[in-house]
């Protein structure tokens, strides 16, 4: 085996192992979370990333041929289909669950949500500005680290 084949084998194995780790994390999320929307988020993200990673590993193993093109089309299809199906299922859960307030905060007015998000954004901006390093400026307007 040449060097190229060894590199291809190692990169393909790395993608496959990464996909398996994502799958096991997804399984942990399904059994760890109590609410259905949290479980659905874990599975939707896990299967999309895990399958894509495993299929990329298989594409690298098989080389670039017609079979790898089919696997690439499967990845593209899953990247479109999984979020759409998860969104539809989430909307169904929200529409049919009478006890939704017990699991999450429900906003009846969009304006209240926008105000809360703006306040949170202002607080995070203020906190990041507080922790940002300060540079001294000279009289010429340049930072202290520059040499004139």
C-alpha positions in Angstrom: 0.0 0.0 0.0 1.2 3.4 -0.9 1.2 6.5 1.2 -1.9 7.8 -0.5 -3.9 4.7 0.3 -2.8 4.9 4.0 -3.8 8.6 4.2 -7.2 7.8 2.5 -7.7 4.9 5.0 -6.9 7.1 8.0 -9.1 10.0 6.9 -12.0 7.6 6.1 -11.6 5.9 9.4 -11.6 9.3 11.2 -14.8 10.3 9.5 -16.4 7.0 10.4 -15.3 7.2 14.0 -16.6 10.8 14.2 -19.9 9.7 12.9 -20.1 6.8 15.4 -19.3 9.2 18.3 -22.1 11.5 17.1 -24.5 8.6 17.0 -23.6 7.6 20.5 -24.1 11.2 21.7 -27.4 11.2 20.0 -28.5 8.0 21.8 -27.4 9.6 25.1 -29.5 12.7 24.3 -32.6 10.6 23.5 -32.4 8.8 26.8 -31.2 11.8 28.9 -33.8 14.4 27.9 -37.3 14.2 29.3 -39.3 16.5 26.9 -40.1 15.4 23.4 -38.8 18.6 21.7 -35.4 18.2 23.4 -35.2 14.6 22.4 -36.2 15.5 18.8 -33.5 18.1 18.6 -30.9 15.7 19.7 -32.0 13.1 17.2 -32.4 15.5 14.3 -29.0 17.0 14.8 -27.4 13.6 15.5 -28.7 11.7 12.6 -28.0 14.5 10.1 -24.4 15.0 11.3 -23.7 11.3 12.0 -25.0 10.0 8.7 -23.2 12.7 6.8 -19.9 12.0 8.6 -20.2 8.2 8.0 -21.2 8.7 4.4 -18.2 11.0 3.8 -16.0 8.3 5.3 -17.5 5.8 2.9 -17.0 8.2 -0.1 -13.3 8.5 0.9 -13.1 4.6 1.1 -14.7 4.0 -2.2 -12.9 6.7 -4.1 -14.5 9.2 -6.3 -16.8 7.3 -8.7 -20.5 7.0 -9.5 -21.2 5.3 -6.1 -19.7 8.1 -4.2 -21.8 10.6 -6.2 -24.9 8.6 -5.1 -23.8 8.8 -1.5 -23.2 12.6 -1.9 -26.7 13.0 -3.2 -28.0 11.0 -0.2 -26.1 13.5 2.1 -27.6 16.5 0.3 -31.1 14.9 0.6 -30.7 14.3 4.3 -29.5 17.8 4.9 -32.7 19.1 3.4 -35.2 16.5 4.6 -34.2 16.0 8.3 -34.6 19.7 9.4 -37.9 20.0 7.5 -39.4 16.8 9.0 -38.2 17.8 12.5 -39.8 21.2 12.1 -43.1 19.6 11.0 -43.0 17.3 14.0 -42.2 20.1 16.4 -45.1 22.2 15.1 -47.4 19.2 15.6 -46.2 18.8 19.2 -46.8 22.5 19.9 -50.2 22.4 18.3 -51.4 19.3 20.1 -49.8 19.5 23.5 -52.2 21.1 26.0 -49.6 21.1 28.8 -46.8 22.9 26.8 -46.3 25.6 29.5 -45.1 23.0 32.0 -42.1 22.2 29.7 -41.1 25.6 28.2 -42.0 29.3 28.2 -44.7 30.1 25.7 -45.0 33.6 24.2 -48.4 34.7 23.1 -47.1 38.0 21.9 -44.1 38.2 19.6 -43.3 41.7 20.8 -42.5 40.4 24.3 -40.1 37.9 22.8 -38.4 40.5 20.7 -37.9 42.8 23.8 -36.5 39.9 25.8 -34.1 39.0 23.1 -33.0 42.6 22.7 -32.3 42.8 26.4 -30.3 39.6 26.4 -28.4 40.9 23.4 -27.6 44.2 25.1 -26.4 42.4 28.2 -24.2 40.0 26.2 -22.8 43.0 24.3 -22.1 44.9 27.5 -20.5 41.8 29.1 -18.2 41.2 26.1 -17.3 44.9 26.0 -16.4 44.7 29.7 -14.1 41.8 29.1 -12.5 43.1 25.9 -8.8 44.1 26.3 -8.4 47.9 26.3 -5.7 49.5 24.1 -4.2 52.8 24.9 -4.1 55.4 22.2 -1.5 58.0 21.8 -2.1 61.6 20.9 -1.8 60.8 17.2 -4.7 58.3 17.5 -2.5 55.3 17.0 -2.6 52.4 19.4 0.2 52.2 22.0 1.8 49.2 20.4 2.6 50.8 17.1 5.9 52.4 16.3 5.8 55.7 14.4 
